[in-house]
Amino acid sequence: MTNASDFQNQTISSNNRQNNNSLKQYREYLLDLLLALDGIIQSPKYHPESDALYHSLQVFEWAFKETRDPELWLAALFHDIGKSVDSKSHCEIGAEMVSDIFPNRVVWIIKHHLDLMKNPKQTQQKLANNNLLKDLVCIRRWDLAGRDPNATVRDVEEVLDLVLNKFG
């Protein structure tokens, strides 16, 4: 399991490679990841909006309203992509699906986006005085807000292009 200190101690070579290559070259792959969520019905107890893609688009909309940070937009949009493979371990699976193309920070957020729900005190202590805690707080808030069965969201391709355009 990667923790905050592991994340901070990673070399920047991976991000340098990512920054030199536009994420746009991965558009079709990323679109396929998102479209794989379409029709995945989630537990109505936690997700009254039901569909995993609809939920992810709502989470993106909240992120887009509240921040100008495109990495957080990316994390919000792709936080649940692992659910197309397995709901229970979707955080780890989703992070792995994008680990070679997304910035390390985004991959880390995807992998850990449920930490504040599962282990709130431990996560807060481990990440005290760390910007990653702020990131997780934001993602958690948007994740909870993105559960409206009547929300209006943009088209998945429009959202993906909006995000990818911020990465060159």
Beta strands, then each sheet from edge to edge (+ up, - down):
end
